[in-house]
Structure formats: C-alpha cells, structure tokens
C-alpha cells in the first residue's frame, strides 16, 4: 500500500479517536453509574467500531483491517461485561452484514478479542500492572483477532500471515496505547472535577448540601410551583440550646451533635428531598411536590427521631431536641424566598412556644 494511503488512514484514525474520547467524556459526565452507564459506553464503543469498519484498510476483496480490536479490547475496562456484550453485538452484526470472505472469521475475531480483554480485567492488578504496562498487555491481547486466519483458505491465510500480520499487530498495539492513555487521562480529569464540584457544594461537617445547592433547587421548585402548580414545602429546624451545648461540652462535641442530627435527617427524608445546612445549627429541608400536611408529618418524625437519640459525653447521656418551622408554597406566594421566610417565622414561633415542637405557617 502506498505511503499516501497509509498517511490518509492514520489521519482518519486520529479523527475517530478524537471523536471517541470527546463522546466518552460526555458519557461519564452525564450518565449515572450503573447498568445505564455500562450500556452507554458499550453503545459508544460499538458505534466507534462500526465507523471504523465503514472506512477500513482493505488488504484484498472481503478482507480488511480497522480499529475495532482497539475498541473491543478496551470496552471491558470502561463498560464492564454489559457494555462489552453491547459493543460485541453491534460490531458482530455489522461485520456479518458487510459480508466478504472474512465475514465469519471477522465475527469470531470480534468475540475473541472482547473475551480476551474481559478475561484480563478479571486478573489481579498486581499481575497486569498499571499505566503503560497494562495498556501494553491489552495491546498484545488484540492478537486474538488473528483467529480470523483460521477461517480463510490456506493460501490466502498464509499470504496475509506473511504480509499483513506485523503491520496489523503494530497498528492495533499502538492504537491501544494511544486510546487507553487518552481515556485514562479523561477519566482522571472528570474524577478530579467531580471531587472539586462536590467540595464546592457540600458542607464539610454535616456532608449535607450547602446553601448554594438549596437555592438552586429552591428556584427550580418555585418555577414548577408557578407554572405547573406543583407545590413544595420547606422544613427549617434549629437545634435547641446549641450555644449551651458548645459552652458546656466544647465545640468538638457540638460538631458531633450537628453531624448526628444531619445523619438522622438524611435517613428520614426521601432521595428527592434536599436537606442542606443553612448556617450555624440551622438545617433546611426542601421537599418537592409536597403539601403542608405531608411536610408536617415528615417534620414531626424528624423531631421525634432526634429527641429519641442519645449521645454520650464523658459517660454522660445527653438528649438533643430541635424546634421546627414548616411552610408550603400555597398561593399566592410560590417564590422560594417567601416560603423560606415563612418557615423561618414558624420556627421562631416554635422556639418562643417552648421549643422541641413543630409549627406550621402559611406561605402567604
């Protein structure tokens, strides 16, 4: 094959790699962990393999080389068994439909490479190493694609073994080294970005979201309340005599009390609710699609659970109580700020009324 053709093929491969890395970054940023993420990675790698097979290096009629093996051997790392199955099915169907003398062998080769890659992911990390050593091992694993030669006529298989095996193996090996390095860098970058975003949105003591997250979600609920008439409620609570706790037992124990109260609230509310540290010993719970009556029930459960919790300090049993205000986005005040102010006023009445109680308020 002329050098111009090799160069053009190399440029096309680089373009495909760039698209795959960009799409991979989007998938891991937007799709939640679990089966859905594995399927998304499998679909991505499957589409990448199909695009590669659509523009291959043709050694002879019905026999061609592409980048499918590079993607297949790496799919188990990032897509797990589910993603691997998805990618294999997509590529195998496309290769069989493309036809040619190497169609059956190509399908078998697809399954062989994917299986080899998956087996390698099951090996202990100390066996396969990390970084470029692992990439090199997976690059060598693409040699499983040579099983296609067993499904070709002997003269043709011998001709390909002599003339095409070395460049094909070298291309796949270098392709795995390049793509795995780029994918690992992107995976690491997204991981660091998520850590930084989490630190910027989570209170370090209680591990609850901070006021920024509460405001964002509150604005969203306000919009739904105004346009779709979907109510939301707010629970605002304050630890009773918290200053006295700090003065009597120290700020370290006060932090323990606050963290324990946050744990109880986190265990009580729904996953769709947002419990956030509002400031000091105040915690606010935003309950989407919840009216006053349902919110008051949740608030009372929180109050009882906290009251029933016993903390110890120097072998002394200590009970903590909270005062709670509840407000709902009843017409005409659907604005988050107004509902929050109404809950704050209800909280003040709960504290003035003797503490350790729940007070409801109208948002109007």
Secondary structure as the mmCIF struct_conf table of DSSP 4:
data_model
#
loop_
_struct_conf.conf_type_id
_struct_conf.id
_struct_conf.beg_label_comp_id
_struct_conf.beg_label_asym_id
_struct_conf.beg_label_seq_id
_struct_conf.end_label_comp_id
_struct_conf.end_label_asym_id
_struct_conf.end_label_seq_id
HELX_RH_AL_P HELX_RH_AL_P1 UNK A 3 UNK A 30
BEND BEND1 UNK A 31 UNK A 31
HELX_LH_PP_P HELX_LH_PP_P1 UNK A 32 UNK A 32
BEND BEND2 UNK A 33 UNK A 34
HELX_RH_AL_P HELX_RH_AL_P2 UNK A 35 UNK A 54
TURN_TY1_P TURN_TY1_P1 UNK A 55 UNK A 55
STRN STRN1 UNK A 57 UNK A 60
TURN_TY1_P TURN_TY1_P2 UNK A 61 UNK A 62
STRN STRN2 UNK A 63 UNK A 65
BEND BEND3 UNK A 67 UNK A 67
HELX_RH_AL_P HELX_RH_AL_P3 UNK A 68 UNK A 98
BEND BEND4 UNK A 100 UNK A 100
TURN_TY1_P TURN_TY1_P3 UNK A 101 UNK A 102
HELX_RH_AL_P HELX_RH_AL_P4 UNK A 103 UNK A 122
BEND BEND5 UNK A 123 UNK A 123
HELX_RH_AL_P HELX_RH_AL_P5 UNK A 125 UNK A 128
BEND BEND6 UNK A 130 UNK A 130
HELX_RH_AL_P HELX_RH_AL_P6 UNK A 131 UNK A 141
HELX_RH_3T_P HELX_RH_3T_P1 UNK A 142 UNK A 151
BEND BEND7 UNK A 152 UNK A 152
HELX_RH_AL_P HELX_RH_AL_P7 UNK A 154 UNK A 163
TURN_TY1_P TURN_TY1_P4 UNK A 164 UNK A 164
HELX_RH_AL_P HELX_RH_AL_P8 UNK A 165 UNK A 201
STRN STRN3 UNK A 202 UNK A 202
TURN_TY1_P TURN_TY1_P5 UNK A 204 UNK A 206
STRN STRN4 UNK A 209 UNK A 209
HELX_RH_AL_P HELX_RH_AL_P9 UNK A 211 UNK A 227
BEND BEND8 UNK A 228 UNK A 228
STRN STRN5 UNK A 232 UNK A 239
TURN_TY1_P TURN_TY1_P6 UNK A 240 UNK A 241
HELX_RH_AL_P HELX_RH_AL_P10 UNK A 242 UNK A 249
HELX_RH_AL_P HELX_RH_AL_P11 UNK A 251 UNK A 268
BEND BEND9 UNK A 269 UNK A 269
TURN_TY1_P TURN_TY1_P7 UNK A 271 UNK A 272
BEND BEND10 UNK A 273 UNK A 273
STRN STRN6 UNK A 274 UNK A 279
TURN_TY1_P TURN_TY1_P8 UNK A 280 UNK A 281
STRN STRN7 UNK A 282 UNK A 288
TURN_TY1_P TURN_TY1_P9 UNK A 289 UNK A 289
HELX_RH_AL_P HELX_RH_AL_P12 UNK A 292 UNK A 308
STRN STRN8 UNK A 310 UNK A 313
TURN_TY1_P TURN_TY1_P10 UNK A 314 UNK A 315
STRN STRN9 UNK A 316 UNK A 319
STRN STRN10 UNK A 322 UNK A 328
TURN_TY1_P TURN_TY1_P11 UNK A 331 UNK A 332
HELX_RH_AL_P HELX_RH_AL_P13 UNK A 336 UNK A 352
TURN_TY1_P TURN_TY1_P12 UNK A 353 UNK A 354
BEND BEND11 UNK A 355 UNK A 356
STRN STRN11 UNK A 358 UNK A 361
#
